[in-house]
Amino acid sequence: MSQAANKAVLAAAEAENREFLVFSLGEEEYAIDILKVQEIRGYENVTRIANAPDFIKGVTNLRGVIVPIVDLRIKFHLENVEYGGQTVVIVVNVADRVVGIVVDGVSDVMTLTPEQIKPAPEFGVTLSSDFLSGLGSLDDRMLVLVDIDKLLTSEEMALVDSTSNS
């Protein structure tokens, strides 16, 4: 194989690798596509919105943009949701909207190859796996890969829009 062809093969292989931001919710590690992440901020008090679902903590003003804050710990029905020094808000871009998601902490950015990403398991009707894009495995770590676009469904985004515009 020529040197140019070899470089093309390497470039194609690298293009398939994906980077994920790894965060924790309770004892589990999750990851979202790094390209969706705008910034990571410390958790600050938010302005509550009347009649919003419990997982929508409220809204905050981020440099002139009103950003809804969604607590993934409540959305995932975790017990013992506590706000501490490690609690952060990951600001993401979802369907041309800016949304903040509250998590227990952020650990690192990982690059996964296609071979390290397995399809999401089917859980049946008790747990929706629509928002899982797969499972990532690296050494002894197992990451739940979250499709943030599907997680914040259009129905919930409409709710977020209506609460932040009121």
N, C-alpha and C positions, 0 to 999 in steps of 0.2 A: 504494500500500500504506500502511495506517495505521502510525503510529509504534509502536503495540503489536504489530502483526503483524511489523513489521520487527525489533523486539527479540526476538520469539519465534524468528524465522528465524536471527538471529545466535546466540542461546542454543543452538539445536539444532546449529548448525555447530560451535560451541565444544565442545559435549558430545562430538562425534565425534573431536575432536583428542585424542591420547593422549600422555602424558608417559612418557619412557623414561630409565632410568639407563644411561649409556654407559660401557662398560668395555673394556679391551684384554686380549687373549690373544695373545701373540706380536705379529705385525704387523697383526692384524685387529682391527676394532672391532665389538663386539657391544652389544646393548642388551636390557634386560628392563623390563617394566612397572614403573614407579615405585611403584605401589600394592602390589606384592609385597615391596618393600624395607622392612625394619624399621630397619636401621642399617648403617653402614659402620665397620669397625674395622681397626686395624693387625693384621698377621699375628703371632700369638703361638704358641709351641710348644703342641702338643696332646698329649693322652694317646693313644698308639697302642692299637689294638684288635687282638688276635690274630685271624688268619684273615679279616680284612676285605679286600675288594678293594683294589688299589693306589690307586685314585682316592679312597678314603675315608681321609683322613689320620689320622683319629682323632676324639676328642671334646674339647670344652672346656666349662667351667662358665661360663655367662653369667647372672650374677645368680640363681643357684640352679637354672637350667634347664640340663640336659645337652644340648649342641648338637652334632650330628655335623658334621664339616667335610669337605666334598667339594672336591677340587682339580680345577677345570674344565680346567686345562691338561693334566692327566694323562688326564682323561676324553676330551678332544678329541685325544689322541695327539700333543701338541706336543712337539717336541724342546727340549732345554735349559731344563728347568723349574728356575728359580733363585728363591731367596727373597731379596728385597732390601728397600730402604727404600720402594719403591713398591708392594710386594706388599700387598694388602688382602684382607679377608674381608668379603663382602657378606652380611649376615644377612637371609634371606628367610623369608617365611611361605609354605609349600607344603602344601596339603591339611591345614590345621590343625596343621602341624608347623613347628618352627623349625629351619632348616638354614643352615649357613654355607658359602658358596662362595668358594674362593680364586681370585683373578684377578691379573693383572699390574699393574693400576692402574685407577682410575676417573677419567674425564675431566670429564664434565658431565651435565646433565639436558637433554634435548631434547624439544620438542613436535613431533609429526609429525601432519600432516593425513592423512585417508584417501587423498588423491591421492599422497602421498609414500610410501605403503606399497604395495609390490608383492608378489604371491604368491611363496612360496618356490619355488625351482626344484626340479625332480625330478632327483635324482642317480642313480637306479637303485639296485641292491642293494649297491653298494660303500659308500655312506655313507647312514646313516639321516637323512632330513630331517624325521622326525616331530616333532622338537622345535623346528623352525624355524617361526615364525609368519609370516615374510615378510622382505622386504628393505626397509630404509628409506633413502631418498635425500634428502640435503639439500645443496644446492650441489655441491661436489666430493667429498662424503663418502658412503660406502656402509656402512650398518650392517646386520649380521646380527641380525634380531630373534628372540630366543630365548623360547620358551614354557617358562618354568621349571617349570611343573607337569608338562609332558610330558617334559622333559629328565630329571627325577628320577622315573623310572617307578615304578609301584607295586611292581614286583619289587625294584628297587633300594631303595625306601623301606622295604620289609619287611626287607631286608638291613640297612639303617641302623638300623631299630628293634631288630632282634635283636642287633646289635653294641653299641648303646648301652644295652641293658637287661641285658647280661651282666655 
